[in-house]
Amino acid sequence: MLPLGFASFLCFGVVLVLVGANQAGLARDLGLDLEQTGLLGSALAIGIGIGVVGAGPLFDRLPRRPVFVASTLLAAAALASVDASTGFARLMAHVLIAGIGIGAYDTLINATVVERYSEDSAKPMAAIHAAATIGAMLGPPLVSWFFSEDWSASFRWTGVSHLVLAAVAASVRFPAPPARDAAMTEARESVISWALLPFSGVAFAYVGVEAAMIVFAIPYAEHVGLPDEQGRLAISVFWLGLLAGRLAVLGRSGAPAERTLRVAGVLSAVLILGGITFAPERVELLFGLVGFSLGAVYPVVIALAGQRFPHARGSAAGFAAGAGALGGFAIPWITGALGDAIGISIAIASLAVWSLLIALSAATPRPGPHLDAT
């Protein structure tokens, strides 16, 4: 199951950066401003939110393999049908539907890992999420090398990769859903509770910051006098930093998860403000360091959400990831509007506020036993 999870998150990571990596071509051919670019990123995020939340109850109740195959086919159809004549409104629809597909298999994989490894799930979760960072790192240079003149081709080829993923998944054995006794039914019903609020706050802020950094890397690079290629490189370096941060989780033992999240949020805020203020032209360094500071956040918080609700892991992981997708919808939109109104540098600097929300959410007391990050 882990190899399939790794391959799936590799494709997931490529989808995450398609809008940001193609921003220059989209702006050129579709005449997009920063707010509209942000809305494309938001459409992807809200689609992911629908997928991750909707797949949670399905994971807890239905056979997993058909749901997984259907999700990959949905993403494949949405991406492979994009062409050069696609307008802004239609492209938003394609991106939204692709987000639903990749969001659904995101939850299926996350919940399966938590179900399989329970309290020890943070390390394997970090391992498979490292694949998403690798995919996101590879996406921008692939766009630059092969699809710089036709942004739509990068969407179509990513759709083809999901067709391959669906074919492979059709032959993989998935674990069966748990028996539906009264205790588990009650536990599932209790997932929607205040206990999810800290996890949701962390995920909301993290995914929003991640999405905004990706979508606005090229406009920020252009603002400080650098070419588009530097912006694409910054996206890759950002994901390289995330990869390094996630791999660091694999080498740690016994570090309290809440402390890891609090430090990550504060460090990210400091780095964003420091980079914008003192070295605005060092785009790759800024993005890479912020990526490293945030690398552990998402796999740790999703693992913790699943551990907190052991009888409804799919629903819990889905709700937390759904809050993340809501952040991925709201924060790029807000950032784009700020960029149009007062400048892209201040808009990027505003992401420090959302980074601090990660730390504040992780500091919120929550019921249940203390859980370690590893």
BANUFI-439984 format. One line per field, with one value per residue (C-alpha): residue number from 1; x, y, z. Coordinates in nm, 4 decimals, m for minus. Example, Ala and Ser with C-alpha at 12.3 -4.5 7.8 and 13.67 -1.06 7.14 Angstrom:
BEGIN
seq	[1,2]
c1	[1.2300,1.3670]
c2	[m0.4500,m0.1060]
c3	[0.7800,0.7140]
//
This chain:
BEGIN
seq	[1,2,3,4,5,6,7,8,9,10,11,12,13,14,15,16,17,18,19,20,21,22,23,24,25,26,27,28,29,30,31,32,33,34,35,36,37,38,39,40,41,42,43,44,45,46,47,48,49,50,51,52,53,54,55,56,57,58,59,60,61,62,63,64,65,66,67,68,69,70,71,72,73,74,75,76,77,78,79,80,81,82,83,84,85,86,87,88,89,90,91,92,93,94,95,96,97,98,99,100,101,102,103,104,105,106,107,108,109,110,111,112,113,114,115,116,117,118,119,120,121,122,123,124,125,126,127,128,129,130,131,132,133,134,135,136,137,138,139,140,141,142,143,144,145,146,147,148,149,150,151,152,153,154,155,156,157,158,159,160,161,162,163,164,165,166,167,168,169,170,171,172,173,174,175,176,177,178,179,180,181,182,183,184,185,186,187,188,189,190,191,192,193,194,195,196,197,198,199,200,201,202,203,204,205,206,207,208,209,210,211,212,213,214,215,216,217,218,219,220,221,222,223,224,225,226,227,228,229,230,231,232,233,234,235,236,237,238,239,240,241,242,243,244,245,246,247,248,249,250,251,252,253,254,255,256,257,258,259,260,261,262,263,264,265,266,267,268,269,270,271,272,273,274,275,276,277,278,279,280,281,282,283,284,285,286,287,288,289,290,291,292,293,294,295,296,297,298,299,300,301,302,303,304,305,306,307,308,309,310,311,312,313,314,315,316,317,318,319,320,321,322,323,324,325,326,327,328,329,330,331,332,333,334,335,336,337,338,339,340,341,342,343,344,345,346,347,348,349,350,351,352,353,354,355,356,357,358,359,360,361,362,363,364,365,366,367,368,369,370,371,372,373,374]
c1	[0.0000,0.2838,0.4256,0.0818,0.0538,0.3946,0.3059,m0.0305,0.1197,0.3811,0.0963,m0.0841,0.2196,0.2366,m0.1300,m0.0691,0.1796,0.0176,m0.1432,0.1623,0.4108,0.1970,0.1097,0.2970,0.1352,m0.2099,m0.1760,m0.0533,m0.3179,m0.6167,m0.5346,m0.5496,m0.4720,m0.3382,m0.6825,m0.7979,m0.4784,m0.5499,m0.9034,m0.7667,m0.5594,m0.8667,m1.0761,m0.8235,m0.8236,m1.2023,m1.2174,m0.9619,m1.1725,m1.4832,m1.2840,m1.1075,m1.4211,m1.6446,m1.4017,m1.3718,m1.7127,m1.6691,m1.3394,m1.5085,m1.8016,m1.7321,m1.4778,m1.1756,m1.0413,m1.3429,m1.3508,m0.9786,m0.9995,m1.3002,m1.1161,m0.8130,m1.0342,m1.2199,m0.8920,m0.7718,m1.0872,m1.0735,m0.7061,m0.6818,m0.9718,m0.8046,m0.7001,m0.5638,m0.9145,m1.0163,m1.1281,m1.0984,m1.4411,m1.4103,m1.0555,m1.1811,m1.4338,m1.1667,m0.9361,m1.2213,m1.3133,m0.9491,m0.9224,m1.2175,m1.0474,m0.7060,m0.8598,m1.0533,m0.7497,m0.5523,m0.7921,m0.8005,m0.4224,m0.3895,m0.6551,m0.5113,m0.1683,m0.3116,m0.5231,m0.2218,0.0354,m0.1842,0.0297,0.3408,0.1883,0.3753,0.6884,0.5178,0.2869,0.5897,0.7407,0.4432,0.3905,0.7533,0.6394,0.4040,0.6954,0.9003,0.6142,0.5745,0.9503,0.9524,0.6423,0.7868,1.1039,0.9000,0.6658,0.9645,1.1433,0.8542,0.5398,0.6493,0.4719,0.1568,0.0456,m0.2542,m0.0284,0.1048,m0.2531,m0.3225,m0.0088,m0.0799,m0.4239,m0.2605,m0.0487,m0.3701,m0.5025,m0.1911,m0.2456,m0.6030,m0.4881,m0.2290,m0.4720,m0.7229,m0.4850,m0.3837,m0.5456,m0.6950,m0.7875,m1.1557,m1.3563,m1.4095,m1.7225,m2.0011,m2.0928,m2.2725,m1.9537,m1.7942,m2.1139,m2.1214,m1.7515,m1.8074,m2.0924,m1.8674,m1.5985,m1.7649,m1.6656,m1.4579,m1.1746,m1.1148,m1.0748,m0.6967,m0.6226,m0.8459,m0.6806,m0.3333,m0.4391,m0.6303,m0.3332,m0.0689,m0.2398,m0.3296,0.0306,0.1563,m0.0935,m0.0252,0.3525,0.3124,0.0626,0.2417,0.6068,0.6339,0.4587,0.6788,0.9955,0.8898,0.8199,1.1776,1.3203,1.3808,1.2707,0.9864,1.2371,1.3476,0.9884,0.9519,1.2809,1.1513,0.8480,1.0764,1.3055,1.0037,0.9050,1.2646,1.2519,0.9256,1.0834,1.3817,1.1483,0.9422,1.2470,1.3679,1.0575,1.1734,1.4992,1.3428,1.2135,0.9931,0.9517,0.6145,0.3954,0.2463,0.5924,0.6920,0.3883,0.4344,0.7997,0.7160,0.4541,0.6660,0.9776,0.7852,0.6483,0.9942,1.1480,0.8768,0.9034,1.2838,1.3212,1.0804,1.2457,1.6168,1.6725,1.3706,1.5673,1.6835,1.3628,1.4894,1.6456,1.3276,1.1007,1.3336,1.3702,0.9962,0.9339,1.1758,1.0187,0.6734,0.7743,0.6576,0.3269,0.0817,0.1760,0.1952,m0.1405,m0.3207,m0.1658,m0.2742,m0.6300,m0.6554,m0.5058,m0.7497,m1.0485,m0.9365,m1.2811,m1.3365,m0.9926,m1.1142,m1.3696,m1.1276,m0.8438,m1.0921,m1.2349,m0.8884,m0.7748,m1.1000,m1.0184,m0.6805,m0.8494,m1.0692,m0.7501,m0.6126,m0.9250,m0.9406,m0.5791,m0.4602,m0.7730,m0.7075,m0.3390,m0.4152,m0.6611,m0.3993,m0.1409,m0.3630,m0.4521,m0.1260,0.1515,0.2721,0.5506,0.3061,0.0720,0.3473,0.4437,0.0840,0.1389,0.3338,0.0004,m0.1321,0.1904,0.1351,m0.2117,m0.0398,0.1453,m0.1625,m0.3799,m0.1169,m0.1058,m0.4832,m0.5573,m0.7338,m0.8916,m0.7335,m0.3887,m0.0660,0.0583,0.4131,0.5178,0.6974]
c2	[0.0000,0.2429,0.2266,0.3154,0.5938,0.7267,0.7241,0.8873,1.1693,1.2196,1.2920,1.4954,1.7211,1.7906,1.8972,2.1334,2.3432,2.3410,2.6837,2.8455,2.6962,2.8067,3.1500,3.3470,3.1545,3.1723,3.5471,3.5946,3.3840,3.4419,3.7954,3.7090,3.9537,3.8436,3.8022,3.5768,3.3741,3.3395,3.2258,2.9418,2.8288,2.8679,2.6561,2.3765,2.4070,2.4036,2.1003,1.9260,2.0220,1.8615,1.5503,1.5075,1.5629,1.3515,1.0599,1.0337,0.8731,0.6606,0.5277,0.4347,0.2549,0.1341,m0.0872,0.1347,0.0214,0.1248,0.4644,0.5130,0.4146,0.6408,0.9360,0.8950,0.8610,1.1798,1.3709,1.2190,1.3248,1.6820,1.7340,1.5456,1.7422,2.0847,2.2422,2.5716,2.7090,2.6672,3.0012,3.1231,3.0079,2.6645,2.6234,2.6968,2.4145,2.1713,2.2654,2.2302,1.8811,1.7724,1.8923,1.6746,1.3700,1.4231,1.5276,1.2026,0.9811,1.2044,1.1136,0.7456,0.7200,0.9289,0.7278,0.3960,0.4894,0.5979,0.2815,0.0630,0.2314,0.3999,0.5950,0.5291,0.6828,1.0164,0.8678,0.6732,0.9721,1.1968,0.9452,0.9383,1.3138,1.3524,1.2173,1.5144,1.7481,1.5641,1.5914,1.9606,2.0139,1.8413,2.0190,2.3690,2.2571,2.0123,2.2954,2.5165,2.2520,2.0948,2.3073,2.6720,2.7481,2.5435,2.5463,2.3230,2.0329,2.0099,1.9645,1.6904,1.4913,1.5114,1.3690,1.0789,1.0040,0.9670,0.7175,0.5085,0.5457,0.4203,0.1152,0.0271,0.0828,m0.1567,m0.4449,m0.3385,m0.4927,m0.2364,m0.3043,m0.3636,m0.1034,m0.1859,m0.3569,m0.1112,m0.1807,0.0636,0.1949,0.2816,0.4454,0.6639,0.7480,0.8535,1.0788,1.2458,1.3413,1.6773,1.8282,2.1025,1.8498,1.8951,2.2726,2.2842,2.0358,2.2317,2.5632,2.4260,2.2677,2.5802,2.8089,2.5684,2.4810,2.8451,2.9597,2.6748,2.7512,3.1252,3.0775,2.8529,3.0676,3.4004,3.2967,3.4216,3.7577,3.8177,3.7339,3.9715,4.2438,4.2309,4.2400,3.8693,3.6632,3.4091,3.1260,3.2478,3.2315,2.8734,2.7862,2.9376,2.7050,2.4023,2.5222,2.5801,2.2175,2.1071,2.2796,2.1037,1.7716,1.8340,1.9278,1.6119,1.3906,1.5477,1.4045,1.0557,1.1041,1.2335,1.0403,1.1486,1.5161,1.6461,1.7101,2.0304,2.1779,2.0843,2.2678,2.5743,2.6138,2.5672,2.8416,3.0989,3.0231,3.0534,3.3952,3.5214,3.3974,3.5525,3.8933,3.8801,3.7742,4.0359,4.3093,4.2359,4.0274,4.0652,3.9603,3.6305,3.4626,3.1038,3.1342,3.2820,3.0174,2.7302,2.8303,2.8864,2.5464,2.3781,2.5465,2.4166,2.0719,1.8703,2.0504,1.8765,1.5092,1.5569,1.7293,1.4779,1.1903,1.3484,1.3985,1.0305,0.9206,1.1379,0.9542,0.5892,0.4606,0.7225,0.7860,0.8532,1.1103,1.2804,1.3018,1.4186,1.6967,1.8236,1.8111,1.9817,2.2714,2.2849,2.3026,2.5866,2.7729,2.6928,2.8541,3.1635,3.2625,3.2755,3.4736,3.7209,3.7375,3.8055,4.0808,4.2367,4.2131,4.3990,4.6623,4.7349,4.5350,4.1782,4.2237,4.3248,4.0477,3.7882,3.9443,3.8979,3.5225,3.5637,3.6231,3.2904,3.1177,3.2468,3.0913,2.7519,2.8139,2.9499,2.6571,2.4067,2.5795,2.5389,2.2804,1.9735,1.6748,1.3345,1.1899,1.3673,1.2375,1.2319,1.3389,1.0100]
c3	[0.0000,0.0770,m0.2812,m0.4206,m0.1646,m0.2654,m0.6370,m0.5686,m0.3671,m0.6390,m0.8837,m0.6166,m0.5788,m0.9526,m0.9559,m0.6634,m0.8619,m1.2063,m1.1623,m1.0051,m1.2503,m1.5461,m1.4026,m1.6692,m1.9560,m1.7979,m1.7419,m2.1000,m2.2749,m2.0458,m1.9291,m1.5591,m1.2818,m0.9415,m0.7866,m1.0711,m1.0418,m0.6723,m0.7534,m0.9678,m0.6723,m0.4537,m0.6917,m0.6644,m0.2866,m0.2505,m0.4790,m0.2619,0.0398,m0.1070,m0.1912,0.1420,0.3495,0.1286,0.1130,0.4934,0.5590,0.2446,0.3852,0.7119,0.5445,0.1884,0.0080,m0.0454,m0.3844,m0.5979,m0.4251,m0.4868,m0.8546,m0.9073,m0.7515,m0.9771,m1.2851,m1.1911,m1.1637,m1.4923,m1.6783,m1.5464,m1.6287,m1.9583,m2.1096,m2.0722,m2.4026,m2.5318,m2.5964,m2.2318,m2.0887,m1.7302,m1.6088,m1.7694,m1.6396,m1.2876,m1.3281,m1.4491,m1.1613,m0.9101,m1.0327,m1.0406,m0.6812,m0.5790,m0.7286,m0.5746,m0.2438,m0.2237,m0.2713,m0.0334,0.2483,0.1529,0.1736,0.4901,0.6729,0.5575,0.6925,1.0290,1.0449,0.9693,1.1974,1.4631,1.7161,1.5035,1.1917,1.1863,1.0253,0.7430,0.6932,0.6518,0.4091,0.1722,0.2000,0.0962,m0.2401,m0.2762,m0.2222,m0.4844,m0.7347,m0.6580,m0.6962,m1.0351,m1.1677,m1.2311,m1.4146,m1.6235,m1.7203,m1.8022,m2.0093,m2.1999,m2.1721,m2.1598,m2.4906,m2.4207,m2.0580,m2.1355,m2.2332,m1.8768,m1.7529,m2.0078,m1.9318,m1.5597,m1.6402,m1.8244,m1.5174,m1.3171,m1.5710,m1.5086,m1.1336,m1.1661,m1.3635,m1.0989,m0.8107,m0.9675,m0.8910,m0.5375,m0.2320,0.0069,0.3712,0.4386,0.6330,1.0031,1.1314,1.2032,1.5629,1.7927,1.9568,1.6229,1.4991,1.8102,1.7672,1.4065,1.5105,1.7682,1.5143,1.4550,1.7888,1.9473,1.9741,1.5998,1.6238,1.6953,1.4155,1.1787,1.2660,1.1984,0.8675,0.7554,0.8052,0.6731,0.3454,0.2873,0.3279,0.1107,m0.1671,m0.1626,m0.1763,m0.4800,m0.6695,m0.6197,m0.6518,m1.0107,m0.9518,m0.6480,m0.8433,m1.1212,m0.8634,m0.7310,m1.0835,m1.1472,m1.4515,m1.4520,m1.4303,m1.0885,m0.9705,m1.0947,m0.9285,m0.6041,m0.6201,m0.6579,m0.3790,m0.1543,m0.2037,m0.1581,0.1808,0.2622,0.1641,0.3912,0.6763,0.6300,0.6085,0.9320,1.1010,1.0033,1.1947,1.5153,1.8139,2.1001,2.0059,2.1308,1.8290,1.9682,2.0202,1.6657,1.5282,1.7495,1.6537,1.2847,1.2860,1.4671,1.2608,0.9345,1.0367,1.1322,0.8065,0.5883,0.7517,0.7648,0.4037,0.2682,0.4751,0.4520,0.1358,m0.0946,m0.4035,m0.2484,m0.3566,m0.3630,m0.0158,0.1310,m0.0189,0.0684,0.4341,0.4772,0.3190,0.5574,0.8594,0.7614,0.6349,0.9359,0.9864,0.7546,0.8019,1.1789,1.2150,0.9905,1.1857,1.5146,1.3932,1.2975,1.6297,1.8253,1.6704,1.6374,1.5355,1.2673,1.1237,0.7718,0.8842,1.1268,0.8752,0.6126,0.8289,0.9219,0.5598,0.4609,0.6917,0.5176,0.1814,0.3075,0.3980,0.0543,m0.0895,0.1309,0.1844,m0.1819,m0.2700,0.0125,m0.0765,m0.4434,m0.3531,m0.1231,m0.4001,m0.6444,m0.3842,m0.1999,m0.3673,m0.3847,m0.1260,0.1465,0.0360,0.0783,0.4124,0.5293,0.5198,0.8447,1.0192,0.8977,1.0026,1.3544,1.3461,1.3125,1.6382,1.8171,1.7080,1.8192,2.1587,2.2070,2.4799,2.3475,2.5212,2.5031,2.5809,2.4831,2.1500,2.0199,1.6748,1.6103]
//
